[in-house]
């Protein structure tokens, strides 16, 4: 039998890690929420905007994860169009960044060009246009799950209160991958106090827009068309707020932000004139200090000696990191199983 790997969590991170591991390992995914749980707001992946936007002001290691992820998803959008990934034009606005050298992706993203000042909206200091990818979460998650099921990956619905309970499901587990997202804050044996819950509220609306537009800095706003006549508009991030109840008062603010980053007439002035398909609330699994991708041998009873690879803290950027992060996790699992430095 191949070595056994148990993955806690079946969001975009857990599924992507499983896909990277399933070719040589016996993989079991254990999670409270599984693909198809379309009414549950206890996890973030089904509710994401899922536009691939590069993140600056980060480490070289982080950038390499982003690059690896983009290469994979860019190619997949062409080779497997049924997966729910599509190539799309994107515009990135900054209202605090002025130094172009901070924008690492200007020589990486396809077709990237700096926008002249005359093309920038008011208050924007720097802007870039490039080609990227966008995902429709319901399609992409199901595509991943179908691939995994076909490869023999086992899915088990179970909510864990302590990481030791993974052995109730996979008694002879060799390595545990902790992709529990927000759950890493509460999971016994982990209880990471740096995990930060970030409430997001968005609207899926009808539109003719075909360009992804994001703005960061003093104003956080985005319009993410999925090229099916719909777009996600948003820009609401509320750290520490764990309510999954819809706040109708935020509709006007969401629309205001979308109108600030898009061309005149892209969206109506009033919410009443907006064709809303769905209103969405989700809790993004953030982490103070950034994404945690590292291996650890636990030293506290009852899990002394348990080999764990942590993979969480992506916040609202799970789709962006997914493929690159999963490659890093797979390397760590290989290290545990076969020894450091082994290339399979």
N, C-alpha and C positions, 0 to 999 in steps of 0.2 A: 504494500500500500504506500502511496506517496505521503509525504508529511502532511499533517492536518493543520490548517489555518482557520481560525474563527474570526470573523469580522463583526464587530459590534456597530450596528447602524447600517441602514439601507438607503441613505440619501445619495446624492450625486457622488460624494466622496467614497462611501462604502462600496457602491456599485462599480465605480471606476477602479478602485483598488482590487476588487474581486476579479474584474476582467483582466487586469495585469497579472494576477496570480494563478488564475484557473487553469492555465495551460500545463502547469507542472505540479500544482498542489491540490489537495483535497480541500475545497473551500466550503465553509458553512457561514451563511450570513444570519445573524441573530439580531432581531430588531422589534421594537414595539410597533412601528409604522412600516408598512411595506408598499411597494408600488401598486397603485390602484386604490389606495386609501385617500380618495379625492375629497373627503369631507373633513379630514383631520388637519388641524392647524398646529398640531404639536410638533411638526417638523417643517423645515423651510423649503426643501428642494422642489416640491410641486408648485410653489407659489413665486418662484424667482423670476426676475426680469430676464435673466439668462443671456444678456448681451456680453460679448467678449471685449472688454475694455482694459487696456494695459494699465498697470498700477505703477506709479513712479514713487520716488522718495522711499526706496526700499533697498534691501541688500542684494549683492551680486548673486547669492544663492537663490534668493526669492525670484530674481529676474530669470535665472536659468529654468526654474520650474514653470514660470509663465511662458517662456519661449517653447519649451518642450510640449506644453499643453496646446499652445496655439498651432504648432506644426501638425500635431495629430488631428486636431479638430478641423483645421483648414483642409487637410487632405480628405478627411472623412466626409466632409460636406460635398466633395466632388465624387468620391468613389461609392458612397452609400447614401444617396440623397433621401432614402426612405427613413433614415435615422432621426430626422427632425432638425438637423443642422443646415443652415443656409448661409451662403456668402452674401455680404451686404456692405454698402458704403457706410462709413461712420465718420462723425465729426466729434472731436474732443476739445472742449473749451476749458480754460483755466482763468480764474479771476484773481489769483494770488501769485501764480508763477510767471516770471518774466524771462528767466534764464533758459534758453533753448537747450543748453547742455544738460539740464536735468531730465530732459525727455529722452530716455534711453532708447525708446522704440522707433525714433525717427528714421533710423537706418535698418529697421527690422520689419516693420509692418508693410505689407504689400501696398504699393502705390502711395506711400506716405508723402505728403507735402505740407509745408507750413503755410497757413493761411495768411494772406496780407492783411494789414491792419484795417484796410477798408472793408474787409469781409467779416470783421468781428462785431458781434453785438455789443451794446453798451455795457461797460463794466468788465468786459473780458480783456485780459492782458496778453493771452497767447492761445493759438488754436492750431489744430492739425486735422487733416483729412486723410483717411486711409481705408483700406479694405479689411473687413474683419468677418466674424461669424456670429450668428445668433441662433439660439436653440428654442424650440418649443418644448418646454419641460415634460409635458405629458407624453409626447411622442418619444423624446430621447430617453427618458427613464424607462419606458416600456421596452424600447429597442435594446437597451443594456440588459434589462431583466431577461428578455427572451434569449439573448445570446448566452447569458450565464446559465439559464435553465437547460439550454441545449448542450452546454459543455459539462453538465453534471453538478453544477453548484446547487447546494441545498439551502432553502430558505426556511427559517424557523421564526414564528412570531412569539416573542417573549420579551417582557420588560424586565430588565435586570436592575436590582437594587445594589448589587456589589459585583465587582468584576470576577470574583471567585465563582459566581453562579454560571459562568460560561462553561465550566466543567460539567455541569449538570446536563448540558446539551452536547458538548464534545469532550467526553471524558479524557481522551488521549491527545488533547490539543498540544501542538508543538509551539505555535506562536499565536498570540492574540493581537489583532489590529483594532485599536480603539478609534473608531470613526464615529463617535457618538454625538458629535456636535455640541449643542447646549447641554446634553446629558453628561458631558465630562465634568460639569460643575457639581453634579449631584451623585455620580456613580461612585459607590463605595470602593475604596482602594485607589481611586484617582482624585476625586474631589478637588479639581483645579480651581482655585479662587480667582484666577485671572480670566476665566471664561466670562464673557459679557453678553447678556441678552439684549438684542437691538430690535425693537419693534419697527416693522415697516408696513406702510399701507400704500397700495397702488390701485390703479384702475386699468382694466383691459377695455379698450375703446375701439370703435370702428374708425378707420382713417384711410386716407390715400397716401400717407407718408411712406417713403421707402428708404429713408436714411436714418440710421441710429445717431442720436445726438445726446451727448452727455456734458454736463458742466459740474465742476467741482471747485471748492474754495469757500468763499463766503456764502455762495448759493449752491446748493446741491439739487440738481434737477436732471431728468432724463426723459427721452421719448425713444422707445425701442420697438420699432415695427418688426413684425414677424413675417412680413411679406405674404400674408394671407388675408389682408384687409383689416387686420387688427394690430394694435400696438399697446404696449405697457407704458403708462406714464406714471411718474412718481418723483421721489426726492425726499420722502419722509423717513427720518431715522431717529428713533427715540430710545436712547440707551437706558436700560433699567426698567423699561415699561414692558411687562409681560402679558398685557391684555391682548387677547385674540378677538375681542369684540370690535366690530366696525365702528369707526368714529365718523359720522356723517359730516361733522363740522370741518373735516380735513379735505373734503371734495374740492372746495373752492381754491384752497391753497395748492393742491396737486395740479389743478388745471392752470392756475396762475404760473406755476413754475414751468409747466410744459410750454405755455405760450411764450415765455421769456427766451427759451432756447430754440424754438422752431420759427419758421418763416411766417409772416403775417397771413392769417387765414387758415393755417394748418389745423387749428383747433378753435372752436367758437369761444366767444367771450364769457358766456354763461354756462354753468353746469347743466341747466335745464335743456340746453341745445346740444349737449354732448350725448352721443349714442354709446351708452355704457353697456358693455357686454357682461362684465363681472367686476365686482369690487373685492379686493384681496387684502388680507392681513396675514402676516407671517412674522415669526421671531427668528431673526438672523443670528447664527451662532458665531459671534465675534470672540475675540480674545485680546486682552491688553498685552501689547508686545508683539502681536501678529500670530501667524499660523504656527502651530506646533507640529513639527514632523521630526520625530526622534525616536530612538529605541531605548528601552529601559528594562532592566531585570528587577522585578519587584522584590522588596526586602521585608515586607510587613506581613505577618500572619493574617489570614490563612493562605496567602498567595506567594510565599517565599519561593523565589526561583522562577516565577512565571515570567516568560519572555513576552514583552509587549512592544508594539510599534504604535506610537501615538500619531494620529492624523486628524486634527480638528482645529477650529479657530479661524475658519475661512471667512466668517462674516457673510456679507452679501456677494461673495466672489467665488462661490463653490464651483460653478461651471468653468470659470476662467482657470482655476488651479487644477481642476480634476485630473486630467491626463498626466500633467507634469508631476503633480503630487503623488499620484499612484505609482509612477515610475520610481520615485524616490523611496516610497514605502516598500516596493518590491525589492529594491536593492537591500534595504535593511532586513527584510525577511530572509533573503538569500544569505546575508551575513550570519544571521542567527542559526540557520539550518546547516549551512555548508562552510561557514567560517569567513572572516573578513577578507575582502579582496577577491573572492571567487566570482568569476563571470560565467553566467550560464548562457 
